[in-house]
Amino acid sequence: EIPTEAEQSYLFLVCSLTSVTIDRVIQSSAPSASPTFSPAPTNSPTITPAPTIVTPEPSQAPSSDLTTEEEILVSYGIGVRANATSDQCQDELVSAMNSLAPQVLAEVRRRQLRYARRLRVVQLDTSIVDIQGIDCPLGVNESDSCEEVTASIIILFQPDEEDPTEVAMTFKEDLEGAISTGELQ
């Protein structure tokens, strides 16, 4: 079952809060080996307070504004063999971007860990928003064609991300670099 957009936002928030909590536990000091205060035993009767009944407020469905989205558009050239069309290649292009984009974002996150630990994810599936025919570079077989593909990648950020646009621009630069070195396969 595919979660709805509201459920995805809620799951993202839960994951981000879990990440923050894990960081706090890791950074906290270990408990002492023995208690620091031990009450003296007493023979006098004790009175147990009556339990307080707390009625939880009804939970609201998570709102879609729990996360911040940044859309990144990246264009790159492809060669299409004479007997194939770009429409036939579109699923393969999306699959390749679905694989590469999270890897690039993980590398951006790894480099920025010294500043703060933030949960950022690529919303899958990425998509192809445009395909245009272009002139092929020299050396390409005349029966083949060349096209410029524009892909859309959406990154989801925690609500407290300080500058999602800056992270998105760094991601875009790194993604374009990865594509230019042939990592989009």
URJO-V356380 format. One record per backbone hydrogen bond with DSSP energy under -1.0 kcal/mol. NH is the residue of the N-H (numbers start at 0). CO is the residue of the C=O. E is the energy in kcal/mol with one decimal. If there is no record, write none. Layout:
BEGIN
NH & CO & E
NH & CO & E
END
This chain:
BEGIN
7 & 3 & -2.5
8 & 4 & -2.3
9 & 5 & -2.2
10 & 6 & -2.8
11 & 7 & -2.5
12 & 8 & -2.3
13 & 9 & -2.6
14 & 10 & -2.6
15 & 11 & -2.6
16 & 12 & -2.7
17 & 13 & -2.4
18 & 14 & -2.4
19 & 15 & -2.2
20 & 16 & -2.5
21 & 17 & -2.6
22 & 18 & -2.2
23 & 19 & -2.2
24 & 20 & -2.4
25 & 21 & -2.5
26 & 22 & -2.1
27 & 23 & -1.1
65 & 62 & -1.1
67 & 156 & -1.8
69 & 154 & -2.0
71 & 152 & -3.2
73 & 150 & -2.1
75 & 148 & -2.3
77 & 146 & -2.8
79 & 144 & -3.6
83 & 80 & -2.0
88 & 84 & -1.2
89 & 85 & -1.1
92 & 88 & -2.4
93 & 89 & -2.5
94 & 90 & -2.4
95 & 91 & -2.4
96 & 92 & -2.2
97 & 93 & -2.7
98 & 94 & -1.3
99 & 95 & -2.5
100 & 96 & -2.6
103 & 99 & -2.4
104 & 100 & -2.5
105 & 101 & -2.3
106 & 102 & -1.7
107 & 103 & -2.2
108 & 104 & -2.7
109 & 105 & -2.4
110 & 106 & -2.1
111 & 107 & -1.5
114 & 111 & -1.8
115 & 111 & -1.4
120 & 155 & -2.0
122 & 153 & -3.2
126 & 151 & -2.1
128 & 149 & -2.8
129 & 149 & -1.4
131 & 147 & -2.3
133 & 145 & -2.4
139 & 136 & -1.4
143 & 140 & -1.5
144 & 79 & -2.7
146 & 77 & -2.5
147 & 131 & -3.3
148 & 75 & -3.4
149 & 129 & -2.9
150 & 73 & -3.0
151 & 126 & -3.2
152 & 71 & -2.7
154 & 69 & -2.7
155 & 120 & -3.2
156 & 67 & -2.9
160 & 157 & -1.7
166 & 162 & -1.7
167 & 163 & -2.6
168 & 164 & -2.3
169 & 165 & -2.2
170 & 166 & -2.7
171 & 167 & -2.6
172 & 168 & -2.4
173 & 169 & -2.4
174 & 170 & -2.9
175 & 171 & -2.8
176 & 172 & -2.0
177 & 173 & -2.4
178 & 174 & -2.5
179 & 175 & -2.4
180 & 176 & -1.4
181 & 178 & -1.7
182 & 177 & -2.6
184 & 182 & -1.3
END
